[in-house]
């Protein structure tokens, strides 16, 4: 039985999740769970690109690497989340790091300013130059691609420019004309040949690919959970991982060059009519969106849960880790109750509660009730958008996605794993239940378009939910900052959403005009004036049948699964999470 004080008081909708991450330090570097391993013992992942078009893009433009000085590329993290210890910057600049069989190339597709870029990055155990010498270093390039076709395949894309890293977070964007291209695992000379001479920067190689390195590529979404946890959680004293969740968007934005796309439209004018559903997000695999066609106001999900995994095998429902590994944001996205049309201008997120009076309840009920009943139009929180107990009871094969703490449910193995976690509360380990709701939260952020509302007690201080600032202890993280913020920022910059902060007390709202600082702009109104509206006026806005459907829909959310006094999606408790 879960004690109320230990029940996961964490999660989604821009909430606080307790993924404590301050762990063991080595010379100023802080790794998750003290997971260090000698740099030459970190096992390399076999080549596995992302699924669908994104993976095909990753392979089509995968670079060759000519290393003329310094360390060869090495794998940074293995499947168990062990990070290479690195090397002290002494002796030769390539001392103890010249094994060409230990390399790994990391790839992640994303967007900046509505344009597609592929980040290719590799890790070195040390860097040893006149200007910079320390353990751990990353080099990377961003390959910018374009297609003028509707629904393009990978082969329809061409390179329009390459940005070469010349520092931890800076790029040289003027070197593209000198890039040589070679053949590789795909047809044609589409693979840039990149040079590195032991310095901080990389550049177009003057040599061909005859003696170049071609380490196995691993797509970000193919990394196992413990590996991504390490990439997201490790705190380097000097280095910066350019492709983890916290840095990927900043890397793409820093590498973007509008000149690459001069006179090139983001898409053809006649493509819109051919697109019935939104293209998959920049960091996501291709998914089956069939179940998203039913709007949230249908009241219940009829979408049966599939045990088939992406690799063609069947999910082991007795294995908690297998369930958690399967239930990624990508999987949750398949079961969102609503397509792009239904989820445009209708999404409401909420932060954790920070005031004493709301500490025990959070904003879950307030946000969901406001979204359902008080806003100018029907809107939805996460509690409305995923299959719940009502859905599971009325439609065969549907799973209750909020049954995390229901004994005997399909999530019971995870519940038991959570109980084991609570016995020891190991530092730096993301609680099993939190891992599950992290992914649900990210899926909602990916599914929403248009005007997106964030209910919070602190509209002007959303930037202070960053770990180490006013509303988040540096020893922990929250789902807003780690999983929702990167998605929402990317989608604002891509022109897919506009963000608004809604005061939980006054219900006044403001547009967020700078998504990097969360600076507020003009105020606006999303709430119906219930006191001045007569019943007839309301019925003039919503037909009688729609009003009835809305009244039925609100209580059928997943909120019924959350006991009074708990706030799964809003805050963490005092248990060290």
C-alpha positions in Angstrom: 0.0 0.0 0.0 1.4 3.4 -1.0 1.6 5.9 1.9 0.1 9.2 0.8 3.4 10.9 1.6 5.3 8.6 -0.7 2.8 8.3 -3.5 4.3 10.0 -6.6 3.3 13.6 -6.2 4.9 14.4 -9.5 4.4 14.7 -13.1 3.0 16.2 -16.1 1.3 19.2 -17.4 4.2 21.4 -16.7 4.7 20.0 -13.4 7.2 19.2 -10.9 8.7 15.8 -11.1 11.2 14.6 -8.7 14.0 13.2 -10.7 16.8 13.9 -8.3 20.0 14.0 -10.2 22.9 15.4 -8.2 25.2 12.4 -7.9 28.9 11.5 -7.8 31.5 14.0 -9.0 34.9 13.2 -10.6 37.1 16.3 -10.8 34.0 18.5 -11.0 32.0 16.3 -13.3 28.8 14.9 -11.8 27.3 11.7 -13.1 24.0 10.1 -12.6 24.2 7.4 -9.9 28.0 7.4 -9.9 27.9 5.5 -13.1 31.5 5.8 -14.4 33.4 3.3 -16.4 36.9 3.5 -18.0 36.5 5.3 -21.4 37.8 2.3 -23.4 35.3 -0.1 -21.7 32.1 1.7 -22.7 30.3 -0.6 -25.1 29.4 0.8 -28.5 25.8 0.6 -29.7 25.3 -1.1 -33.0 24.1 1.2 -35.8 20.4 2.0 -35.4 18.9 5.1 -36.8 15.5 6.5 -35.8 12.4 5.0 -37.4 10.8 6.4 -40.5 11.9 9.3 -42.6 14.0 10.8 -39.8 16.1 7.7 -39.5 16.5 7.6 -43.3 17.7 11.3 -43.2 20.2 10.4 -40.4 21.7 7.7 -42.6 21.5 9.6 -45.9 23.7 12.5 -44.6 25.8 10.7 -42.0 29.3 12.2 -42.1 32.7 10.7 -42.5 35.3 11.9 -40.0 39.0 12.6 -40.7 40.8 12.9 -37.4 44.3 14.5 -37.9 45.0 15.2 -34.2 43.6 14.7 -30.8 41.3 11.8 -29.6 39.3 9.6 -31.9 35.6 9.5 -31.2 34.6 7.2 -28.3 31.2 6.0 -27.1 30.2 8.3 -24.2 27.5 6.1 -22.5 26.6 2.4 -22.6 23.2 0.7 -22.4 23.3 0.6 -18.6 23.9 4.3 -18.3 27.6 4.1 -17.5 29.6 7.1 -18.7 33.2 7.0 -19.7 35.5 8.4 -17.0 37.4 10.5 -19.6 41.1 11.1 -19.6 43.2 13.8 -17.9 44.7 16.2 -20.5 48.3 15.2 -20.1 50.9 13.6 -22.4 50.1 13.4 -26.1 46.9 14.9 -27.3 45.9 11.5 -28.7 47.3 9.5 -25.8 45.2 6.5 -24.8 42.4 7.6 -27.1 43.3 6.4 -30.6 41.2 3.2 -30.9 39.1 3.5 -34.1 36.8 0.7 -33.0 35.5 2.5 -30.0 33.7 5.3 -31.8 30.0 6.2 -31.8 28.1 8.8 -33.8 25.0 10.3 -32.2 22.2 11.7 -34.4 19.1 13.7 -33.7 16.7 15.4 -36.1 15.0 18.7 -35.1 13.9 22.0 -36.4 14.7 25.7 -36.0 12.8 28.5 -37.6 10.6 25.9 -39.3 13.6 24.3 -41.0 15.0 20.8 -40.6 18.5 20.2 -39.2 20.3 16.9 -38.3 22.7 17.1 -35.4 25.6 14.7 -35.7 27.8 14.6 -32.6 30.7 12.6 -31.3 32.4 12.4 -27.9 36.2 12.5 -27.1 37.5 11.5 -23.6 39.7 14.6 -23.4 40.6 17.7 -25.3 44.1 19.1 -25.0 44.9 22.4 -26.8 46.6 25.7 -25.9 43.2 27.3 -25.2 41.2 24.5 -23.7 42.3 21.4 -21.8 40.0 19.1 -19.8 38.3 15.8 -19.6 35.2 15.1 -21.9 34.5 17.0 -25.1 31.9 16.9 -27.8 32.2 17.9 -31.5 29.3 18.2 -33.8 27.9 19.5 -37.1 24.4 20.4 -38.1 23.4 19.4 -41.6 20.5 21.6 -42.8 18.3 20.0 -45.5 15.4 21.0 -47.7 12.8 19.5 -50.0 10.4 21.2 -52.3 8.0 18.2 -52.5 4.9 17.5 -50.5 5.3 14.6 -48.1 8.9 14.2 -49.0 11.0 11.0 -48.5 14.6 11.2 -47.4 15.8 10.9 -50.9 13.8 14.0 -51.8 15.9 16.1 -49.4 19.2 17.9 -50.3 21.8 19.6 -48.2 21.5 23.4 -48.2 24.2 24.1 -45.6 26.3 22.7 -42.8 27.2 24.4 -39.5 30.5 23.3 -38.0 30.9 23.6 -34.2 33.8 25.8 -33.1 33.0 25.9 -29.4 30.7 24.4 -26.8 27.7 26.2 -28.2 28.9 28.2 -31.2 29.1 27.4 -34.9 30.9 28.5 -38.0 28.2 28.8 -40.7 30.3 30.1 -43.6 32.3 26.9 -44.4 29.7 24.9 -46.3 31.0 25.8 -49.8 34.2 23.9 -49.0 32.6 20.7 -48.0 33.5 17.5 -49.8 30.9 14.7 -50.1 31.5 11.0 -50.2 29.5 7.8 -50.8 28.5 5.8 -47.8 25.7 3.5 -46.7 23.2 5.2 -49.1 23.3 5.9 -52.8 25.1 9.0 -54.0 27.7 11.3 -52.6 25.6 12.7 -49.8 27.9 12.2 -46.8 30.0 15.3 -45.8 33.6 14.7 -45.0 34.5 16.4 -41.7 37.9 17.2 -40.4 39.3 17.7 -36.9 42.9 18.4 -36.0 42.7 18.1 -32.2 41.5 21.7 -31.7 38.1 22.8 -30.4 36.6 23.4 -33.9 35.7 21.0 -36.7 35.7 22.0 -40.4 35.3 20.6 -44.0 38.1 18.1 -44.5 40.5 18.8 -47.3 41.1 15.1 -47.6 38.7 12.6 -49.1 37.1 9.7 -47.2 39.6 7.0 -48.1 41.0 6.9 -44.5 38.1 8.5 -42.7 36.2 7.0 -39.8 32.6 6.0 -40.1 31.5 5.0 -36.6 28.1 3.3 -36.0 25.3 5.8 -35.7 22.7 5.7 -33.0 19.5 7.8 -33.1 18.6 9.6 -30.0 15.2 7.9 -29.7 16.9 4.5 -30.1 19.0 5.0 -26.9 17.8 2.9 -24.0 16.3 4.8 -21.0 19.3 4.5 -18.8 21.5 6.0 -21.5 19.2 9.0 -22.1 18.9 9.5 -18.4 22.7 9.8 -18.1 23.0 12.1 -21.1 20.2 14.3 -19.7 21.4 14.2 -16.1 25.2 14.4 -16.2 26.7 17.7 -15.2 30.0 18.3 -16.9 32.5 20.8 -15.4 33.6 22.0 -18.8 31.9 20.0 -21.6 28.4 20.4 -23.1 26.3 17.6 -24.7 24.8 19.3 -27.7 22.0 16.8 -28.4 20.4 16.0 -25.0 16.9 17.2 -24.1 18.1 20.3 -22.4 20.4 21.4 -25.2 19.1 20.2 -28.5 16.9 23.2 -29.3 19.6 25.7 -28.3 22.1 23.8 -30.5 19.8 24.0 -33.5 19.0 27.6 -32.9 22.7 28.5 -32.6 23.5 26.6 -35.7 20.7 28.0 -37.9 21.6 30.3 -40.8 18.8 31.9 -42.7 21.1 32.4 -45.7 21.0 28.6 -46.2 17.4 28.9 -47.1 17.4 32.1 -49.1 14.5 32.1 -51.6 13.4 28.6 -50.4 9.9 28.3 -49.1 9.4 26.1 -46.0 6.8 24.2 -48.0 5.0 24.6 -51.2 1.7 26.5 -51.2 -0.2 23.5 -52.6 1.0 21.1 -49.9 -1.5 22.0 -47.2 -4.5 20.3 -49.0 -2.6 17.1 -49.3 -1.8 16.9 -45.6 -4.7 15.5 -43.5 -2.7 15.0 -40.3 0.3 16.8 -38.9 3.8 15.7 -39.9 5.6 13.9 -37.0 7.5 16.3 -34.7 11.1 17.0 -35.4 12.5 14.7 -32.7 9.9 11.9 -33.1 9.6 8.7 -35.0 6.8 8.1 -37.5 3.7 6.9 -35.6 0.3 5.4 -36.4 -2.1 8.3 -35.7 -5.3 6.4 -36.5 -6.6 6.6 -32.9 -6.0 10.4 -32.8 -8.8 10.9 -35.3 -11.4 10.7 -32.5 -11.7 14.1 -30.9 -11.6 14.5 -27.1 -15.3 15.5 -27.0 -16.2 12.0 -28.2 -16.1 11.4 -24.4 -14.3 8.0 -24.5 -11.6 6.3 -26.3 -12.3 3.2 -28.4 -8.7 2.6 -29.3 -7.5 -0.8 -28.2 -4.1 -1.1 -26.7 -1.5 -2.9 -28.8 1.1 -5.2 -27.4 3.2 -5.0 -30.6 6.5 -3.2 -30.2 8.4 -1.3 -32.9 10.8 -4.2 -33.4 8.0 -6.6 -34.2 8.2 -8.4 -30.8 5.4 -8.6 -28.2 5.4 -6.6 -25.0 6.1 -8.6 -21.8 3.3 -7.3 -19.6 4.8 -8.9 -16.5 8.1 -6.9 -16.8 7.9 -3.4 -15.3 11.0 -2.2 -17.2 9.6 -3.6 -20.5 6.4 -1.6 -19.9 8.3 1.6 -19.1 10.6 1.2 -22.1 7.6 0.6 -24.4 5.6 3.5 -23.0 7.6 6.3 -24.5 6.2 9.7 -25.6 6.1 8.2 -29.0 3.8 5.4 -27.8 1.6 7.8 -25.8 1.1 9.9 -28.9 -0.6 7.0 -30.7 -3.4 7.1 -28.1 -4.0 10.8 -27.7 -7.7 11.5 -27.9 -7.8 14.1 -30.7 -6.1 14.9 -34.0 -4.5 18.2 -35.0 -7.9 19.9 -35.7 -9.2 18.9 -32.2 -6.1 19.9 -30.4 -5.6 23.3 -32.0 -6.3 26.1 -29.6 -7.6 23.7 -27.0 -4.7 22.5 -24.8 -4.1 23.6 -21.2 -1.0 22.7 -19.2 -0.3 23.6 -15.6 2.7 24.1 -13.3 3.2 22.6 -9.9 1.6 24.5 -7.1 4.0 26.7 -5.1 1.7 28.4 -2.6 1.1 26.9 0.9 -2.6 26.8 0.4 -2.4 24.7 -2.7 0.5 22.5 -1.6 -1.7 19.5 -0.9 -3.9 19.7 -3.9 -2.0 21.3 -6.7 -3.7 22.7 -9.8 -5.0 19.5 -11.4 -8.6 20.0 -10.5 -8.6 23.8 -11.1 -7.0 23.5 -14.5 -9.2 20.7 -15.7 -12.4 22.3 -14.4 -11.5 25.7 -15.9 -10.6 24.0 -19.3 -13.9 22.1 -19.4 -16.3 24.7 -18.0 -15.0 28.2 -17.7 -13.0 28.8 -20.9 -14.5 30.5 -23.9 -14.4 27.1 -25.7 -13.9 23.5 -24.7 -10.3 22.9 -23.7 -8.4 19.9 -22.3 -5.7 19.0 -19.8 -3.7 15.8 -19.9 -6.5 14.2 -17.8 -8.8 14.5 -20.7 -6.5 13.4 -23.5 -5.6 9.8 -22.7 -7.7 6.6 -22.2 -9.0 6.4 -18.6 -11.0 4.1 -16.4 -14.3 5.0 -18.0 -12.9 4.3 -21.5 -11.5 0.9 -20.3 -14.8 -0.1 -18.7 -16.9 0.7 -21.8 -14.7 -0.5 -24.7 -13.0 -3.9 -25.0 -9.3 -3.8 -25.3 -8.9 -0.2 -24.1 -6.4 0.3 -21.3 -6.7 2.8 -18.4 -3.5 5.0 -18.8 -4.1 6.4 -15.3 -4.2 3.1 -13.5 -0.6 3.5 -12.2 -1.6 2.9 -8.6 -4.6 0.5 -9.2 -3.7 -3.0 -7.9 -4.2 -5.7 -10.5 -4.2 -3.3 -13.4 -2.0 -3.6 -16.5 0.4 -1.2 -14.8 0.7 -3.3 -11.7 4.3 -4.4 -12.4 5.3 -0.7 -12.5 3.3 0.0 -9.3 5.3 -2.8 -7.5 8.5 -1.4 -8.9 7.5 2.0 -7.5 7.0 0.4 -4.1 10.5 -1.1 -4.2 11.8 2.3 -5.1 10.1 3.9 -2.2 11.8 1.5 0.3 15.2 3.0 -0.4 14.7 6.2 -2.4 18.0 5.9 -4.2 19.5 9.3 -5.1 19.6 10.2 -8.7 17.2 7.6 -9.9 14.0 8.8 -11.6 11.1 7.0 -9.9 9.4 4.4 -12.2 6.0 6.2 -12.0 7.7 9.5 -12.9 9.3 8.0 -15.9 5.9 6.9 -17.1 4.2 10.3 -16.7 7.2 12.2 -18.1 6.6 10.5 -21.4 2.8 11.2 -21.2 3.5 14.8 -20.7 5.9 15.1 -23.6 3.4 13.4 -25.8 0.7 15.9 -25.0 3.1 18.8 -25.8 3.8 17.2 -29.1 0.1 16.8 -29.9 -1.0 20.4 -29.3 -1.1 23.2 -31.8 -2.3 26.8 -32.0 -2.9 28.7 -28.8 -1.5 26.7 -25.8 -2.3 27.8 -22.3 -0.2 27.3 -19.1 -2.1 27.7 -15.8 0.2 28.8 -13.0 0.3 30.7 -9.8 3.3 32.6 -11.1 2.6 33.9 -14.7 5.6 36.2 -14.7 8.1 33.8 -13.3 7.9 30.6 -15.5 11.6 30.9 -16.1 12.2 30.3 -12.4 11.1 26.7 -12.6 14.6 25.9 -13.9 16.5 23.7 -11.4 18.5 25.9 -9.1 16.2 28.9 -9.4 13.3 30.1 -7.2 10.8 27.3 -7.6 13.0 24.3 -8.2 15.7 22.9 -6.0 18.9 22.3 -8.0 19.0 18.7 -6.7 15.8 17.9 -8.6 14.0 18.6 -11.9 10.5 19.1 -13.0 8.7 17.9 -16.1 8.0 21.4 -17.3 11.7 22.1 -17.6 13.0 18.7 -18.7 10.3 17.4 -21.0 7.7 20.0 -21.9 9.7 23.2 -22.2 12.0 21.9 -25.0 9.0 20.8 -27.0 6.9 23.9 -26.5 9.9 26.2 -27.2 10.7 24.3 -30.4 7.1 24.5 -31.6 6.8 28.2 -30.9 9.9 28.9 -32.9 8.6 26.7 -35.7 5.4 28.7 -35.8 3.2 25.8 -34.7 2.0 27.2 -31.4 1.6 30.4 -29.4 2.0 30.2 -25.6 -0.1 32.0 -23.0 0.3 32.2 -19.2 -2.9 32.0 -17.2 -3.1 33.2 -13.6 -4.6 30.4 -11.5 -6.2 33.0 -9.2 -7.5 35.8 -11.4 -7.8 33.8 -14.6 -6.1 36.7 -16.4 -3.9 35.6 -19.3 -0.9 37.0 -21.1 0.9 36.1 -24.3 4.4 34.8 -23.8 6.4 36.9 -26.3 9.8 35.4 -25.6 9.9 31.7 -25.0 13.5 31.7 -24.0 12.9 34.0 -21.1 9.2 33.5 -20.8 8.7 37.3 -20.9 5.0 38.3 -21.0 3.4 40.5 -23.5 -0.2 41.8 -23.9 -3.0 40.5 -21.7 -5.9 38.6 -23.2 -9.0 36.8 -22.2 -9.8 33.1 -22.4 -12.6 32.9 -19.8 -16.3 33.2 -20.4 -18.0 35.9 -18.4 -20.3 33.5 -16.6 -21.9 36.1 -14.4 -23.2 38.3 -17.3 -24.1 35.5 -19.7 -27.6 34.3 -19.5 -28.5 30.7 -20.1 -29.8 31.7 -23.5 -26.6 33.5 -24.4 -24.6 30.4 -23.4 -26.9 28.2 -25.5 -26.4 30.6 -28.4 -22.7 29.9 -28.2 -23.0 26.2 -27.6 -25.9 24.2 -29.0 -27.8 22.3 -26.3 -26.4 18.9 -27.4 -22.9 20.3 -27.2 -23.4 21.7 -23.7 -24.7 18.3 -22.5 -21.8 16.5 -24.1 -19.4 18.9 -22.5 -21.0 18.4 -19.1 -20.7 14.7 -19.5 -17.2 14.8 -20.8 -15.6 16.8 -17.8 -16.3 14.2 -15.1 -15.2 11.4 -17.3 -11.6 12.6 -17.3 -8.8 10.5 -15.6 -9.0 12.7 -12.5 -11.2 10.2 -10.8 -8.1 7.9 -10.5 -6.3 10.5 -8.3 -7.2 10.3 -4.6 -8.1 13.5 -2.7 -5.1 15.3 -1.3 -2.7 14.1 -4.0 -1.3 15.8 -7.0 0.3 13.3 -9.4 0.9 15.9 -12.1 1.8 18.9 -10.0 4.4 18.6 -7.3 6.9 16.3 -5.5 6.7 15.3 -1.9 9.3 15.5 0.9 10.6 12.0 0.1 13.8 13.1 -1.7 12.5 12.5 -5.2 
